[in-house]
C-alpha cells in the first residue's frame, strides 16, 4: 500500500491527513492501516490516563505513584515508539534528540 503523510498530535489524540485541520507535533509516513493502528494506540493511552485519574485524586498511602502511572506510561511509550517507527526523518531525529523513545525498539 501507498504511504501518505499524516500529522499527529499526542496531546490532541489525533492522526490527521490534513495538515491545516488542527495543530500537530509530529509528521509520519503511513498506510491508512498504520494510521488507524496509531489512532488505536492513542485511544488506549486515553483510556489508561482516565483509569489512573482516581489514583491522582484519591491517593492511597500504600500505593506508590509509579504504580498509578505505569499503565499510562507504557501506553504513552507505545505511542511514541510507533510514531518513531513511522516518522519522517525529521520526526525521528527530534524524538531521538528529545529522548522520548526507548532505544531498545527493534535495534533502532
Buried (B, 14 or more C-beta within 10 A) or exposed (E): EEEEEBBBBBEEBBBBEEEEEEEBBBBBBBBEEBBEBBBEBBEBBEEBBEEBEEBEEEEEEEEEEEEBBEBBBEBBBBBBBBBBBBBEEEBBEBBBEEEBBEEEBEEE
